[in-house]
Amino acid sequence: MKRILWSLLVAALPFGDALAETAPQPIVVPVMQKDLADVPGKEMLMLTVEYPPGAVEHIHRHDAYAFVYVLEGAIVEGVRGGKEVTLTPGQTFYEGPDDVHTVGRNASETKPAKFVVVMVKKKGVDAVLPAE
């Protein structure tokens, strides 16, 4: 769990994106981690992510199957080669292991947004990785 917390902390730090350097950063809270007994070498990781007003994420990737479900507010998400989408409560977003997450931000400058992420990933691999 310490490794996950460290990788999430690193994910909240900007990797040179000018906008992300000045914007509020996401607040990531691990909720659950579980080995997948029927899928050797894989685990499930569940997180909540809060985007404060004006929050912008840096470009990153997951090397995981990531399923996003919006709880509150509105978020803007996108992966390289895909369309940017604005999501509101009850809507979902998917990122595959080969996707590069190029857009991740709060759609509002005044209201927070919150969502749940469930990842299926390789055991022992950081949840968030820098984009190549």
N, C-alpha and C positions, 0 to 999 in steps of 0.2 A: 504494500500500500504506500510506503514511503516513496518508492520509485515512481508510482503513478502521481502522487502529489507533486514531486519534483518536476516531472514532465509537464504537468498541467501548469505549474508556476512558470516554467520556461515558455509554454505556449502563450501565456498572457503577456509575455514581453515582446515588443516589436522586433522584427528582423530587418529593419531598414525601410519599411514602408513609411513615407513621409506623413501620411494622414494618420496612420496607426501610432506614430510617435507622439502626436499631440492630443489624441483622443483618449477618453477614459477607456480602460481595459476591461475585458470580461471577467466576471467572478465565477470561477469553476469550483463546484463542490462534488466530490465523489460520493455516490449514494450506495453503490453495491458493486462487488466484484465476485465473479463465480467461475470456477473452472468448469468447462463443458466436458463431462465425463465421456459422452458418446462421440466427441470430436477431439481426439488426442492433440495436445499442443495448442489448443484454442481456449480462450476465456471470454466471458461477457463482462463488460464494464458499463455501468450506468452512471451518468453525471447529470447534474443540473447546471445550467449556464445562465447567468444573468448578464444582460447587456445594460449597463447604466445608460441614461440618456446620452446620445452622441457617441456611444462606444463603437470602435472599429477594430476588427481582428487583423493580425498580420497574415500574409499568405503562408499556408502550411499544408500538410497532408497527414493522413492517419494510418495508412497501410492497414486499414480495417474496413469492415462493412459498418457504416455509421448511419443510424436511423434517428432523425430529429423529429420531435413533436413539440409544437409551440403551445405554451401554457398561457402567457400573458403578453400583451403588446404586439408589436409588429417587427419582424426582422427581415433583412435583405440578405439572401444567400446566393452563391454561385460557385461553380467549378469551371476550371479551364475548359474551353470549348463548348460550354453549356450556356443557357440563358440565365440571366440574373432574375431572381423571383422574389417577390415580397410575400411573406407568410404571416398569417394572423392566427389567433387561437384555434386549435383543432386541426391546423394544416400540418403537412409533413414535408420532409426533405430527405434525400438519400445521397450519400457519398460512398463510392466504391473504393477498394484498396489502391487503385491506380489514379484516382482523382486528385487534383491539386485544388485546394479550397482557396479560390482567388478573391471571393467577396464574402464578407461576414460582418454585418453591422446592424445596429439598431436603426430602424426606419424613423425614429423620433429623436429630436433634440431635447425633448422635455419630459418624456415618459420612459420608464424602464421596460425592458422586455425580458421574458424568461422562457426557457425551453429545456426539455429533457433530451439527452442523447444516449442511445444504447448502441454500444459498439461490440462487434464480434471481431476479436483480434488475436494475433499470435501471443501466446504466453511469454512474458518477459520482455516484450517489445514496447517501447514507450508509446503512449496513446497519441501523442502529437509529435510530429517530426517536421523539421524545416523542409520547405519545398526545394526541389533541385532545379 
